[in-house]
Amino acid sequence: MITELVETKDDLCLDERRQPGQAKAHALRHIFGTQSVADEVPIDVVQKVRGHASLQTTTIYVQAEKQRVMEDVARYYAGFVPRKTGA
């Protein structure tokens, strides 16, 4: 998969092409878990795909998604400027 990505992505610079090959398996599994939850894959399905014996282990990814949502909302409101209402 990484070879195909590198060979087919002509718009990537050399450094960007090297990055997927340097990723560790644990990082890729973590990204999969977090993104799956973010894309609303049922948590029990993520549990089975990840091979977790305990659903509690899989809920780590739910917490990561909640944290991401909170950070995105905080960034939105940090840039929010209330409109002045005039009569």
N, C-alpha and C positions, 0 to 999 in steps of 0.2 A: 504494500500500500504506500509506504514511504517512497519507494523507488518510483512508483507511478506518479505520485504527487510532484516529485522533483522533476521528472521528465516531461510532465504535461503543463506545468505552471511556468510559462515563458515570462510572465510579468514579475516573477520573484527574482530578487538579486541573489548573488551567491551566498551571502550570509543568511538570508531567509530560507534558502534551499537547504542549508545545513541544519537549521533549528530542529525540524522534526526528527532527524536522525539522532540528535543528541538528547531527546526526551527520554526520561526513564519510564519504565512500564507503570510504576505506581502513580506517577503524575498523569499519565494517559488514562488510567483507570479512574482517578479522582475527577478528572475533567469529564469523563463519560458520565459518572454518577451525578455530578453537579448539573451538567447540561441536560441530562435525562429528566431530572426533577424539575428543572427550569422549563422544560418543554412539556411538562405535565404527564410524564410517563408515570403510571401508578407505582407507588413506593414498593409494593410487593414484587412487581416485575423487575425493578432495579435491584432489589435484594437477590432475586434468583439469578439474574444475569451476572451480578458481582460475586455470587457464590457465598454470600453472608449467611451464616447459620442463624444469626439474630437480627431481627428487624431493627433493634436498637442501634446496631452498628450502622445500618443503612441510613438511619435518621440523621446522621452527621451531614449528609448531603442536603437534607431538607433545611437544616440549620444554616448551612452555607448559602442556600438560595434565599432564605429569609434575610440573612445579613446583607446579601447583594441588593435585594429589594430596598431595604432600609437605607443603604448607602445611596442608591439611585434617587430615592425620594428626598433624602437630605440634600443632595446636590441640586435637585430641581428647586426646592424651596430656598436654598441659599442664593440662587440666582433670580428668585421671584421678586419683582418690584411691584407693589400694589399700585393700581391706577388711581390717579386723583380724580375724584368726582367733583364736578363743578356745577353750579346752578346757573 
